[in-house]
Amino acid sequence: MRPASATTRAMRLTELETEVRLTELETEVLFGLTEGELTGDTADRLGKPEGVIGLSRWRIRQRLGAHTDAQAVALAYHKGILVPPAR
């Protein structure tokens, strides 16, 4: 595998710095992801069907450019959508 060119790396950084806006529901679902909540747990907490929560998780990943929920959480911290708790 060839290393990424400087242009490719710059494009990736630009993509990371793009502002992301999440809906109120997506923000609540994202907070659940940080706590390790399963889809069903989040659905119960928010009073929504599991399908709605699953779709929200997919939309969060799409908006952040993530492939996994864990990557979505990491990117949300990187972009300032989530702020680490004070120590």
Secondary structure, DSSP 4 states (H G I P E B T S, - for coil): -PPPPHHHHHHHHHHHHS-----HHHHHHHHHHHTT--HHHHHHHHT--HHHHHHHHHHHHHHHT-SSHHHHHHHHHHTTSS-PPP-
